[in-house]
Amino acid sequence: MCFTIREAKIEDAPSILNLIQELAVFENEADAVEVTISDLEKDGFGANPLFKVFVAETAEAIVGIALFYHRYSTWKGPTIHLEDLLVTEQKRGQKIGSALYKKVIEYGYNRGVKRIEWNVLDWNEPAVKFYESTGAKVLRDWDSVQIDRASMKKYLNV
C-alpha cells in the first residue's frame, strides 16, 4: 500500500472531521462530536493555530490523522499532547498508524520537547501493546479528569 504523510492543509478539514467522527463511533461515543468543519478551519489553520495535524494520504483519500498541540509541563518544560491518532478502519494493519506516530515523535524530538503524552482507552489492548513496544509508558495509576462546559457554568454560578 502506497501512502504519504504530510502536514494538513485547510482544505483537509472535511476529511479530518470524517475521521474524528469515525473514531467517536469506534469509542462508542458517536454523538459526542461537537466540532465542525468551520471550527477545525478556524482553530487549526487560522492566525493562531491551536493544533497541528499530520495526515496519511493515499491516491484516493486521506486515511489517517495525528492531531496534536503544544503544552507545558511544570516539571519537564515543553511537551506535546497527541489528542488523536487514527486510521480509517479499512486501512488499519498497513503501518499507516505507525508512520503517523513516528512523524509526531520526529516533530517533537526535532523541536526539543521533553515528553509527548496522550490517552488510550484501557480496553484498546492492541493500541496499548503497540505504544508499550515503542518504549512508551502507560500510566495506569493516573486518572483523566475533565470538566465540561455545563459543569463549568454550574461551578461558577453563571
C-alpha positions in Angstrom: 0.0 0.0 0.0 1.3 3.4 -1.0 0.7 6.4 1.2 2.3 9.6 2.2 2.4 11.5 5.4 2.2 15.3 5.2 1.1 18.3 7.2 -2.6 19.0 6.9 -4.0 21.9 4.9 -7.2 23.9 5.5 -8.9 22.1 2.6 -8.4 18.8 4.5 -10.8 19.9 7.3 -13.8 17.8 6.0 -11.7 14.6 5.8 -10.3 15.3 9.3 -13.8 15.7 10.7 -14.9 12.5 9.0 -12.1 10.6 10.7 -12.8 12.2 14.0 -16.4 11.0 13.7 -15.3 7.5 12.8 -13.1 7.5 15.9 -16.1 8.6 18.0 -18.1 5.6 16.7 -15.2 3.3 17.5 -15.0 4.6 21.0 -18.8 4.2 21.5 -19.3 8.0 21.6 -20.9 8.6 18.2 -23.0 11.5 19.4 -20.1 13.3 21.3 -18.5 15.1 18.4 -19.5 18.8 18.5 -16.6 20.3 16.5 -17.5 21.4 12.9 -15.5 21.8 9.7 -15.6 25.6 10.4 -14.2 25.0 13.9 -11.3 22.9 12.5 -10.6 25.5 9.8 -10.6 28.4 12.3 -8.8 26.6 15.2 -6.2 24.7 13.3 -5.5 26.9 10.3 -6.2 30.4 11.4 -3.9 33.2 12.5 -3.1 31.4 15.8 -3.5 27.7 15.3 -4.4 25.7 18.4 -3.3 22.4 16.9 -1.3 20.7 14.2 -2.3 17.7 12.1 -0.4 15.3 10.0 -2.4 13.3 7.5 -1.9 10.0 5.9 -3.0 10.1 2.3 -3.3 7.5 -0.5 -4.0 8.4 -4.1 -7.7 8.1 -3.3 -8.2 9.8 0.1 -6.9 10.9 3.5 -7.0 7.7 5.5 -5.4 8.7 8.8 -4.6 11.7 11.1 -2.4 12.6 14.0 -3.8 15.7 15.7 -1.6 17.3 18.5 -0.8 20.5 20.3 1.9 22.1 22.4 1.7 22.1 26.2 4.0 23.0 29.0 4.9 20.7 32.0 5.8 22.4 35.2 8.2 19.5 35.8 9.6 18.9 32.4 9.2 22.0 30.2 7.8 21.9 26.7 5.7 18.9 25.8 3.2 17.8 23.1 -0.2 16.3 23.7 -1.2 13.8 21.0 -5.0 14.3 21.0 -5.9 11.7 18.4 -4.0 9.2 16.2 -6.4 7.3 14.0 -6.6 5.3 10.7 -9.8 4.6 9.0 -10.9 1.0 9.7 -10.4 -0.3 6.1 -6.8 0.8 6.1 -5.7 -0.5 9.6 -2.9 -3.0 9.7 -0.9 -1.4 6.9 1.6 0.5 9.1 -0.1 3.9 8.5 -0.7 4.5 12.2 2.9 3.7 12.9 4.1 6.2 10.3 1.8 8.9 11.7 3.0 8.1 15.2 6.7 8.3 14.1 6.1 11.6 12.4 4.7 13.2 15.6 7.7 11.8 17.6 10.1 13.2 15.0 8.3 16.6 15.1 8.5 16.7 18.9 12.1 15.5 19.1 13.3 18.0 16.5 11.7 20.8 18.5 13.3 19.7 21.7 10.1 18.7 23.6 10.7 16.8 26.8 7.7 14.5 26.5 4.9 13.5 24.3 1.7 12.4 26.0 -1.7 11.0 25.1 -4.6 9.0 26.4 -5.5 5.5 25.4 -8.6 3.6 26.4 -7.8 0.7 28.7 -9.9 -1.7 26.6 -7.9 -0.9 23.4 -5.3 -3.5 24.1 -3.8 -3.5 20.5 -3.0 0.2 20.9 -1.6 -0.3 24.5 0.7 -3.1 23.3 1.8 -1.0 20.3 2.7 2.0 22.4 4.5 -0.1 25.0 6.5 -1.8 22.2 7.8 1.7 21.3 9.1 2.4 24.8 6.0 4.5 25.8 4.8 4.0 29.4 1.1 3.5 30.0 0.5 5.3 33.4 -2.3 3.1 34.8 -2.2 4.9 38.2 -3.3 8.2 36.7 -6.9 9.1 36.0 -8.0 11.5 33.4 -10.1 14.4 34.7 -12.4 16.6 32.7 -14.9 19.3 33.4 -17.5 20.1 30.6 -19.0 23.5 29.8 -22.2 22.8 31.7 -20.3 21.9 34.8 -18.1 24.9 34.5 -21.2 27.1 34.3 -22.7 25.4 37.4 -19.5 25.7 39.4 -19.0 29.3 38.5 -22.7 30.1 39.2 -23.2 31.8 35.9 
